[in-house]
Amino acid sequence: MLGSTYGTLTTDSRRARVIACGEQPGPAVHGRAGTEELDVSGLPLHSDVPDLDRFFRPESVAVVGASDAEGRPNTGITRQLMGWAERVGARLYPVHPTRETVFDVPCSPSVAELPEQVDLAVLLVADPLPVIEQLADTKVKFAVAFASGFAETGGEGAAAQARLSAAVERSGLRLLGPNTNLNAFERFRDDLDGPAIALITQSGHQGRPVFSLQELGIRLSHWAPTGNEADLETADFISYFSQRPEVGAIACYVEGLKDGRSFLLAADRAAREGVPVVAVKVGRTETGARTAASHTGKLTGADTVVDAAMRQFGVIRVDGLDELQDTSALLARAKPPQADGVVVYSISGGTGAHFSDLATEAGLQLPTLPQEKQDELHQWIPDYLSVANPVDNGGHPVGDWRGRKIIDAILADPSVGVLICPITGPFPPMSDKLAQDLVDAAEQTDKLVCVVWGSPVGTEDAYRTTLLGSSRVATFRTFANCISAVRAYLDHHRFTASYVSPFDEAPRTPSPSFRKAQALMRPGHQLSEHAAKQLLRAYGIRVPREQLVTSAAAAVRAASLVGYPVVMKASAPQLAHKSELGLVKVGLTSASQVRDAYRELTDIARYEGIELDGVLVCQMVERGVEMVVGVTRDDLFGPTVTVGLGGVLVEVLRDTAVAVPPFGESQARAVLDQLRGRALLDGVRGAPPVDIDALVEVILRVQRMALELGDDLAELDINPLMVLPRGQGAVALDALAVCR
């Protein structure tokens, strides 16, 4: 099985070096996929979709530890499993070493003595390890372990789980759990149609609100309670559900990800298929991360990195279970938008204005309706009311034939893709008529019609029967959930319409730069600025003209070659934050200034006890925007690329964004758009726009460096990267590199 971090997944960083030297690497193992196409760092570029049909719809089931003894926990579980097996048409075999029957069904002493090979073994035992080892010879396809006391309990439990995982790997079966529950065997309503939600949770109770959507007429098809994920993990179920024709959306409650690469591959598969994945991911705060680890025993991952990974692959992250319900339900059922424009329609000017403010602030586009459309609406709405968007009908037109005319006219406008009608409270008979008109209109259009029913009661017939009885109207109870769900709906379809898998663009073989870079690495050391810049140069990243000198006379000669004005810096391994120690001199314009600067720099270094390898005499580069581009390693996803405003601003404003390799040019540009200071790149207060193409190229080259050097590069920091005016490129003025 794969390790838990990107770094260990590479088997070791030697794989890239082996490929570069022309040797043939051994097969990469990813889950149970066997030999696969690999990227330059030795990681798989594709994931196998596990065949889980026989898990969710087995033909035969063994219940190991089955019981019918009154008052025993296993008795209730056995009874529930028998009911589930009957519903799915599976033959159920109780297994217990001392019982002849369970609920009048003949009982076998072991799985090996069953009359047939079973698809699924449900283990109602405190220690599943011995049973897993016994199942190895029976060719059972799947097993479920409910037992707790594994990685969620700490070190000893983690060791026990590691032994269990190893036994599962040897057995050839697939395991759900341990520390899971009966959610996969719930009773799903079979009288609902339309696209369904498939549910994945690492905590059973957190899935209950989504499961309850069935009572509102929204179909659920599967529930995977993954527990501690000793084998089957969230990524496996995302991959499987994205292939199921009945699944319209995948809803996830995630406490920790087992394997960053597996998650990326699964999210990529869902994006390719156009299946939306909506996720609550615990761990935004230190407290949340700590609690999640104690619950499921997995890494939560640095939240900014998890957030970036989800964003890059189109996973829609929400915060609350109510958002998970509403957003998943909308994305599962709504047809693709015909336009991005949103129109707010209400019977109250105040309601429309309030909702429009919130929607616009959230980034929804509320186009002003064309004058001819406004004139059309004023046939039925008094002239003194605004119908530009939001559309205020004043109330009375909804009570008669005019109400439907207004709705149809709005939906007919080609700029309108979504109609939202907030009904802040029931006001019969107008609200009843309005609800019915919205439902009838929704049946006649492919455009999305949303209603916010604001009554806290929720028992009104217009809500319970009319609105919830419609499969075409998306009904919400709060403004916020409606807005976030509609935004996710429009974003998802924009994303998938232009999605290009970064795994298709990921490098397969090392670049010519790889050999040069390897010769510059010093394992276990931080490189000097000069050496770090040589590393950048090996990858085609531009650095200033500079020379490393060891005397004042050499500094003067170097300055004349580099060209005045110059910058002088002390150079030594392990030397960071040079300016704070006075070890940087800028704007030197004469030989005398260079000689004086050399002496001052070496004196300060001697006083501070710093052994220099020389002094850098550098070209002075001005007139640009200072950026930072760096590489760090995340415990879950491995190397990550950080981009932000550079110089001192990176420490003061912390305006940075993260990209998780692999990513392509479009994703690199999208990362820049996340920066609060993005406008600086386009030029402000008369400054010219900078060379964004050159900046993007640096980001992609840094990514390539991170992938190819793998574990050997622990950290890289280019700060500042001076991005010059458009067409003039970008120059790395300073750099820090740490070798592992």
Secondary structure, 3 states (H helix, E strand, C coil): CCCCCHHHHCCCCHHHHHHHCCCCCCCCCCCCCCCCCECCCCCECCCCCCCCHHHHCCCEEEEECCCCCCCCHHHHHHHHHHHHHHHHCCEEEEECCCCCEECCEECECCHHHCCCCCCEEEECCCCHHHHHHHHCCCCCCEEEECCCCCHHHCHHHHHHHHHHHHHHHHHCCEEECCCCCCHHHCCCCCCCCCCEEEEEECCHHHHHHHHHHHHHCCCEEEEEECCCCCCCCHHHHHHHHCCCCCEEEEEEEECCCCCHHHHHHHHHHHHHHCCCEEEEECCCCHHHHHHHHHHHCCCCCCHHHHHHHHHHCCCEEECCHHHHHHHHHHHHHCCCCCCCEEEEEECCHHHHHHHHHHHHHCCCECCCCCHHHHHHHCCCCCCCCCCCCCEECCCHHHHCCHHHHHHHHHHHCCCEEEEEEEECCCCCCHHHHHHHHHHHHHHCCCCEEEEEECCCCCCCHHHHHHHCCCCCEEEECCHHHHHHHHHHHHHHHHHHHCCCCHHHHCCCCCCCHHHHHHHHCCCCCEECHHHHHHHHHHCCCCCCCEEEECCHHHHHHHHHHHCCCEEEEEECCCCCCHHHHCCEEEEECCHHHHHHHHHHHHHHHHHHCCCCCEEEEEECCCCCEEEEEEEEEECCCEEEEEEEECCCHHHHCCCEEEECCCCCHHHHHHHHHCCCCHHHHHCCCCCCCECHHHHHHHHHHHHHHHHHHHHHEEEEEEEEEEECECCCCEEECCEEEEEC
